[in-house]
Amino acid sequence: MRKCEIEDCENPVFGKNRCKRHYPKTPIKKLTEKGLVKKEEKKKKTKELHKWFLELWDKRADKNGNVECFESGTLLSHTIFKHNSCCYSHYFPKSKYPQYALEEWNTEIVHPNEHAQWEANPEKCPKMYRKYKKLKEERD
């Protein structure tokens, strides 16, 4: 077994004739001023969106604080799902339609599995797909 090329180091070679301890580290890319501003803006928008999600949950919750999944009808416990952003699904994606990101009509509370299914193949979520087609007609 080859040893690290650094003097007095007995560790085995990891790469470039050096052990993991002496292996050259890749420098961390520094963000530009513009990049830092963009990162802060995104962070602020994400916090605002999450706060809005919690308010939406409270509006749609039953007397125990739970919400029924729009697609499957499964009862979603507030202790498990309320703070999980995967439960909030948009008909018109936030990335393409940022103007609709905070619109109640554009957002459904669904089980994370249903949200993943919606993202993968909307036609496999019949209730959401019907509503999406109706919303799309109204927007056209």
C-alpha positions as CSV (number, residue, x, y, z in Angstrom):
1,M,0.0,0.0,0.0
2,R,1.4,3.4,-1.0
3,K,1.9,6.1,1.7
4,C,1.1,9.8,1.4
5,E,3.9,11.8,-0.1
6,I,3.8,14.4,2.7
7,E,6.8,14.0,5.0
8,D,6.1,12.0,8.2
9,C,2.6,11.0,7.0
10,E,1.9,7.3,7.2
11,N,-1.7,7.4,5.9
12,P,-2.6,5.5,2.7
13,V,-2.9,7.4,-0.6
14,F,-6.3,8.7,-1.5
15,G,-5.5,10.5,-4.7
16,K,-2.7,12.6,-6.3
17,N,-0.2,10.7,-4.1
18,R,-1.7,12.1,-0.9
19,C,-4.0,10.9,1.9
20,K,-7.5,12.3,2.5
21,R,-6.0,14.7,5.1
22,H,-3.5,16.2,2.7
23,Y,-5.5,15.9,-0.5
24,P,-6.0,19.3,-2.1
25,K,-9.4,20.8,-1.4
26,T,-11.5,22.4,-4.1
27,P,-11.9,26.0,-3.3
28,I,-15.4,27.2,-2.4
29,K,-16.8,29.4,-5.1
30,K,-17.3,32.9,-3.8
31,L,-20.6,34.6,-4.6
32,T,-20.6,37.9,-6.3
33,E,-22.4,40.9,-4.8
34,K,-25.2,40.4,-7.3
35,G,-25.3,36.7,-6.4
36,L,-25.6,37.5,-2.7
37,V,-28.5,39.9,-3.3
38,K,-30.3,37.3,-5.5
39,K,-29.8,34.7,-2.7
40,E,-31.2,37.0,-0.1
41,E,-34.2,37.8,-2.3
42,K,-34.9,34.1,-2.8
43,K,-34.6,33.5,0.9
44,K,-37.1,36.3,1.7
45,K,-39.6,35.0,-1.0
46,T,-39.3,31.4,0.4
47,K,-40.1,32.6,4.0
48,E,-43.0,34.7,2.7
49,L,-44.3,31.7,0.8
50,H,-44.0,29.4,3.7
51,K,-45.8,31.8,6.0
52,W,-48.6,32.0,3.4
53,F,-48.8,28.2,3.2
54,L,-49.4,28.1,7.0
55,E,-52.1,30.7,6.8
56,L,-53.7,28.7,3.9
57,W,-53.6,25.6,6.0
58,D,-55.4,27.4,8.9
59,K,-58.1,28.6,6.5
60,R,-58.8,25.1,5.2
61,A,-58.3,23.2,8.5
62,D,-61.1,21.4,10.4
63,K,-61.8,22.1,14.1
64,N,-58.9,19.8,15.0
65,G,-56.4,21.6,12.7
66,N,-56.3,18.9,10.1
67,V,-56.9,19.2,6.4
68,E,-58.3,16.7,3.9
69,C,-56.1,15.9,0.9
70,F,-57.8,17.5,-2.1
71,E,-57.0,14.6,-4.4
72,S,-57.3,11.5,-2.3
73,G,-59.5,12.6,0.6
74,T,-56.9,11.4,3.1
75,L,-56.9,13.3,6.4
76,L,-53.6,15.2,6.8
77,S,-52.6,15.7,10.4
78,H,-51.4,19.2,11.2
79,T,-48.6,17.8,13.4
80,I,-47.1,15.9,10.5
81,F,-48.0,17.8,7.3
82,K,-48.7,21.5,8.1
83,H,-45.1,22.6,7.9
84,N,-44.2,20.3,5.0
85,S,-44.0,22.4,1.9
86,C,-44.5,19.3,-0.3
87,C,-48.2,19.4,0.7
88,Y,-48.9,22.6,-1.1
89,S,-49.3,22.0,-4.8
90,H,-49.7,24.7,-7.5
91,Y,-51.7,24.2,-10.7
92,F,-49.6,26.8,-12.4
93,P,-46.0,26.3,-11.3
94,K,-44.4,29.1,-9.3
95,S,-41.4,29.1,-11.6
96,K,-43.4,29.9,-14.7
97,Y,-46.2,31.9,-13.2
98,P,-44.7,33.8,-10.2
99,Q,-47.7,36.1,-10.2
100,Y,-49.9,33.2,-9.2
101,A,-47.7,31.8,-6.4
102,L,-49.7,33.3,-3.6
103,E,-53.2,32.8,-5.1
104,E,-55.5,30.4,-3.2
105,W,-57.2,29.3,-6.3
106,N,-53.8,28.1,-7.7
107,T,-52.9,26.0,-4.6
108,E,-54.2,22.8,-3.2
109,I,-53.2,21.0,-0.1
110,V,-52.4,17.4,-0.9
111,H,-50.5,14.4,0.5
112,P,-46.8,14.6,-0.6
113,N,-47.3,11.4,-2.7
114,E,-50.2,13.0,-4.6
115,H,-48.0,16.1,-5.2
116,A,-45.2,14.0,-6.6
117,Q,-47.7,12.2,-8.8
118,W,-49.1,15.6,-10.0
119,E,-45.6,16.8,-10.9
120,A,-44.8,13.5,-12.7
121,N,-48.0,12.9,-14.6
122,P,-51.0,15.3,-13.9
123,E,-53.5,13.0,-15.7
124,K,-53.0,10.5,-12.9
125,C,-54.6,13.0,-10.5
126,P,-58.1,13.2,-11.9
127,K,-59.6,15.8,-9.5
128,M,-56.7,18.1,-9.8
129,Y,-56.5,17.6,-13.5
130,R,-60.2,18.5,-14.0
131,K,-59.7,21.6,-12.0
132,Y,-56.5,22.5,-13.8
133,K,-58.3,22.2,-17.2
134,K,-61.1,24.5,-16.0
135,L,-58.6,27.0,-14.6
136,K,-56.6,26.9,-17.8
137,E,-59.8,27.6,-19.9
138,E,-60.6,30.6,-17.6
139,R,-57.1,32.0,-18.1
140,D,-57.1,31.6,-21.9
